Amino acid sequence: MNRKQAREIAETITNEQIKQMFDNAKAKITDWTKTSLVNKGMTKGIAWNILAKDFDLETKHHILGKTNMVREFGEFLPDELKPKKKEKRKFTQPTHQEPRF
């Protein structure tokens, strides 16, 4: 997910939906040593400790923080919140004619 898509989701997502995303991520992530999407200098484990460890449902979170949360762990969002994937353009064979001499 890119930053623009994450920002659009972060503007409308609720704290309960973020909590659900974190619960899904906690259950499904097996390799916490993978490189973070938000900051290439840290791992997913460090990103978890910064963004999700003490997540409070009652706190109003800044849009930048929510954007980073969605960008890092957005693959674990409920399906209705995930951005729609664009269809890849299908390659068509070019038109060809034999050269006339």
CNS distance restraints for C-alpha pairs under 8 A (distance, minus, plus):
assign (resid   1 and name CA) (resid   5 and name CA) 6.44 0.50 0.50
assign (resid   1 and name CA) (resid   6 and name CA) 6.67 0.50 0.50
assign (resid   1 and name CA) (resid  71 and name CA) 6.17 0.50 0.50
assign (resid   1 and name CA) (resid  74 and name CA) 7.21 0.50 0.50
assign (resid   1 and name CA) (resid  75 and name CA) 7.93 0.50 0.50
assign (resid   2 and name CA) (resid   6 and name CA) 6.29 0.50 0.50
assign (resid   2 and name CA) (resid  71 and name CA) 6.94 0.50 0.50
assign (resid   3 and name CA) (resid   7 and name CA) 6.04 0.50 0.50
assign (resid   3 and name CA) (resid  67 and name CA) 7.45 0.50 0.50
assign (resid   3 and name CA) (resid  71 and name CA) 6.61 0.50 0.50
assign (resid   4 and name CA) (resid   8 and name CA) 6.33 0.50 0.50
assign (resid   5 and name CA) (resid   9 and name CA) 6.36 0.50 0.50
assign (resid   5 and name CA) (resid  83 and name CA) 6.90 0.50 0.50
assign (resid   6 and name CA) (resid  10 and name CA) 5.99 0.50 0.50
assign (resid   6 and name CA) (resid  67 and name CA) 5.41 0.50 0.50
assign (resid   6 and name CA) (resid  68 and name CA) 7.58 0.50 0.50
assign (resid   6 and name CA) (resid  70 and name CA) 5.63 0.50 0.50
assign (resid   6 and name CA) (resid  71 and name CA) 5.31 0.50 0.50
assign (resid   6 and name CA) (resid  74 and name CA) 7.68 0.50 0.50
assign (resid   7 and name CA) (resid  11 and name CA) 6.28 0.50 0.50
assign (resid   7 and name CA) (resid  63 and name CA) 7.73 0.50 0.50
assign (resid   7 and name CA) (resid  64 and name CA) 7.95 0.50 0.50
assign (resid   7 and name CA) (resid  66 and name CA) 8.00 0.50 0.50
assign (resid   7 and name CA) (resid  67 and name CA) 5.11 0.50 0.50
assign (resid   8 and name CA) (resid  12 and name CA) 7.17 0.50 0.50
assign (resid   9 and name CA) (resid  13 and name CA) 5.94 0.50 0.50
assign (resid   9 and name CA) (resid  67 and name CA) 7.72 0.50 0.50
assign (resid   9 and name CA) (resid  70 and name CA) 7.50 0.50 0.50
assign (resid   9 and name CA) (resid  81 and name CA) 7.14 0.50 0.50
assign (resid  10 and name CA) (resid  63 and name CA) 6.53 0.50 0.50
assign (resid  10 and name CA) (resid  66 and name CA) 5.50 0.50 0.50
assign (resid  10 and name CA) (resid  67 and name CA) 5.24 0.50 0.50
assign (resid  10 and name CA) (resid  70 and name CA) 6.73 0.50 0.50
assign (resid  11 and name CA) (resid  63 and name CA) 6.86 0.50 0.50
assign (resid  13 and name CA) (resid  17 and name CA) 6.41 0.50 0.50
assign (resid  13 and name CA) (resid  18 and name CA) 7.08 0.50 0.50
assign (resid  14 and name CA) (resid  18 and name CA) 6.41 0.50 0.50
assign (resid  15 and name CA) (resid  19 and name CA) 6.11 0.50 0.50
assign (resid  15 and name CA) (resid  57 and name CA) 5.46 0.50 0.50
assign (resid  15 and name CA) (resid  58 and name CA) 7.88 0.50 0.50
assign (resid  16 and name CA) (resid  20 and name CA) 6.21 0.50 0.50
assign (resid  16 and name CA) (resid  57 and name CA) 6.67 0.50 0.50
assign (resid  17 and name CA) (resid  21 and name CA) 6.18 0.50 0.50
assign (resid  17 and name CA) (resid  77 and name CA) 7.71 0.50 0.50
assign (resid  17 and name CA) (resid  78 and name CA) 7.95 0.50 0.50
assign (resid  18 and name CA) (resid  22 and name CA) 6.23 0.50 0.50
assign (resid  18 and name CA) (resid  70 and name CA) 7.84 0.50 0.50
assign (resid  18 and name CA) (resid  77 and name CA) 7.79 0.50 0.50
assign (resid  19 and name CA) (resid  23 and name CA) 6.19 0.50 0.50
assign (resid  19 and name CA) (resid  55 and name CA) 7.61 0.50 0.50
assign (resid  19 and name CA) (resid  57 and name CA) 7.50 0.50 0.50
assign (resid  20 and name CA) (resid  24 and name CA) 6.23 0.50 0.50
assign (resid  20 and name CA) (resid  77 and name CA) 7.53 0.50 0.50
assign (resid  21 and name CA) (resid  25 and name CA) 6.16 0.50 0.50
assign (resid  21 and name CA) (resid  73 and name CA) 7.12 0.50 0.50
assign (resid  21 and name CA) (resid  74 and name CA) 7.30 0.50 0.50
assign (resid  21 and name CA) (resid  76 and name CA) 5.29 0.50 0.50
assign (resid  21 and name CA) (resid  77 and name CA) 4.93 0.50 0.50
assign (resid  21 and name CA) (resid  78 and name CA) 7.16 0.50 0.50
assign (resid  22 and name CA) (resid  26 and name CA) 6.04 0.50 0.50
assign (resid  22 and name CA) (resid  52 and name CA) 6.86 0.50 0.50
assign (resid  22 and name CA) (resid  73 and name CA) 7.27 0.50 0.50
assign (resid  22 and name CA) (resid  76 and name CA) 7.52 0.50 0.50
assign (resid  23 and name CA) (resid  27 and name CA) 6.35 0.50 0.50
assign (resid  24 and name CA) (resid  28 and name CA) 6.09 0.50 0.50
assign (resid  24 and name CA) (resid  76 and name CA) 5.78 0.50 0.50
assign (resid  24 and name CA) (resid  77 and name CA) 7.81 0.50 0.50
assign (resid  25 and name CA) (resid  29 and name CA) 5.64 0.50 0.50
assign (resid  25 and name CA) (resid  73 and name CA) 6.67 0.50 0.50
assign (resid  25 and name CA) (resid  76 and name CA) 5.72 0.50 0.50
assign (resid  32 and name CA) (resid  43 and name CA) 6.77 0.50 0.50
assign (resid  32 and name CA) (resid  44 and name CA) 5.22 0.50 0.50
assign (resid  32 and name CA) (resid  45 and name CA) 4.92 0.50 0.50
assign (resid  33 and name CA) (resid  43 and name CA) 5.29 0.50 0.50
assign (resid  33 and name CA) (resid  44 and name CA) 6.10 0.50 0.50
assign (resid  33 and name CA) (resid  45 and name CA) 6.40 0.50 0.50
assign (resid  34 and name CA) (resid  43 and name CA) 5.43 0.50 0.50
assign (resid  34 and name CA) (resid  44 and name CA) 5.79 0.50 0.50
assign (resid  35 and name CA) (resid  39 and name CA) 7.92 0.50 0.50
assign (resid  35 and name CA) (resid  40 and name CA) 5.90 0.50 0.50
assign (resid  35 and name CA) (resid  41 and name CA) 7.43 0.50 0.50
assign (resid  35 and name CA) (resid  42 and name CA) 6.09 0.50 0.50
assign (resid  35 and name CA) (resid  43 and name CA) 4.42 0.50 0.50
assign (resid  35 and name CA) (resid  44 and name CA) 5.99 0.50 0.50
assign (resid  36 and name CA) (resid  40 and name CA) 5.49 0.50 0.50
assign (resid  36 and name CA) (resid  41 and name CA) 7.50 0.50 0.50
assign (resid  36 and name CA) (resid  42 and name CA) 5.79 0.50 0.50
assign (resid  36 and name CA) (resid  43 and name CA) 4.81 0.50 0.50
assign (resid  36 and name CA) (resid  44 and name CA) 4.85 0.50 0.50
assign (resid  36 and name CA) (resid  47 and name CA) 6.72 0.50 0.50
assign (resid  36 and name CA) (resid  72 and name CA) 6.87 0.50 0.50
assign (resid  37 and name CA) (resid  71 and name CA) 7.17 0.50 0.50
assign (resid  37 and name CA) (resid  72 and name CA) 5.62 0.50 0.50
assign (resid  38 and name CA) (resid  68 and name CA) 6.40 0.50 0.50
assign (resid  38 and name CA) (resid  71 and name CA) 6.92 0.50 0.50
assign (resid  38 and name CA) (resid  72 and name CA) 6.06 0.50 0.50
assign (resid  42 and name CA) (resid  46 and name CA) 6.19 0.50 0.50
assign (resid  42 and name CA) (resid  47 and name CA) 7.09 0.50 0.50
assign (resid  43 and name CA) (resid  47 and name CA) 6.37 0.50 0.50
assign (resid  44 and name CA) (resid  48 and name CA) 6.01 0.50 0.50
assign (resid  44 and name CA) (resid  72 and name CA) 7.95 0.50 0.50
assign (resid  45 and name CA) (resid  49 and name CA) 6.33 0.50 0.50
assign (resid  46 and name CA) (resid  50 and name CA) 6.27 0.50 0.50
assign (resid  47 and name CA) (resid  51 and name CA) 5.90 0.50 0.50
assign (resid  47 and name CA) (resid  52 and name CA) 7.81 0.50 0.50
assign (resid  47 and name CA) (resid  72 and name CA) 7.77 0.50 0.50
assign (resid  48 and name CA) (resid  52 and name CA) 5.10 0.50 0.50
assign (resid  48 and name CA) (resid  53 and name CA) 6.19 0.50 0.50
assign (resid  49 and name CA) (resid  53 and name CA) 4.91 0.50 0.50
assign (resid  49 and name CA) (resid  54 and name CA) 7.95 0.50 0.50
assign (resid  51 and name CA) (resid  55 and name CA) 7.21 0.50 0.50
assign (resid  51 and name CA) (resid  65 and name CA) 7.52 0.50 0.50
assign (resid  51 and name CA) (resid  68 and name CA) 7.98 0.50 0.50
assign (resid  51 and name CA) (resid  69 and name CA) 6.28 0.50 0.50
assign (resid  52 and name CA) (resid  69 and name CA) 7.80 0.50 0.50
assign (resid  61 and name CA) (resid  65 and name CA) 6.58 0.50 0.50
assign (resid  61 and name CA) (resid  66 and name CA) 6.59 0.50 0.50
assign (resid  62 and name CA) (resid  66 and name CA) 6.38 0.50 0.50
assign (resid  63 and name CA) (resid  67 and name CA) 5.97 0.50 0.50
assign (resid  64 and name CA) (resid  68 and name CA) 6.23 0.50 0.50
assign (resid  65 and name CA) (resid  69 and name CA) 6.19 0.50 0.50
assign (resid  66 and name CA) (resid  70 and name CA) 6.12 0.50 0.50
assign (resid  67 and name CA) (resid  71 and name CA) 5.97 0.50 0.50
assign (resid  68 and name CA) (resid  72 and name CA) 5.96 0.50 0.50
assign (resid  69 and name CA) (resid  73 and name CA) 5.99 0.50 0.50
assign (resid  69 and name CA) (resid  74 and name CA) 7.31 0.50 0.50
assign (resid  70 and name CA) (resid  74 and name CA) 4.47 0.50 0.50
assign (resid  73 and name CA) (resid  77 and name CA) 7.54 0.50 0.50
assign (resid  74 and name CA) (resid  82 and name CA) 7.46 0.50 0.50
assign (resid  75 and name CA) (resid  82 and name CA) 7.64 0.50 0.50
assign (resid  77 and name CA) (resid  81 and name CA) 6.35 0.50 0.50
assign (resid  77 and name CA) (resid  82 and name CA) 6.28 0.50 0.50
assign (resid  78 and name CA) (resid  82 and name CA) 6.73 0.50 0.50
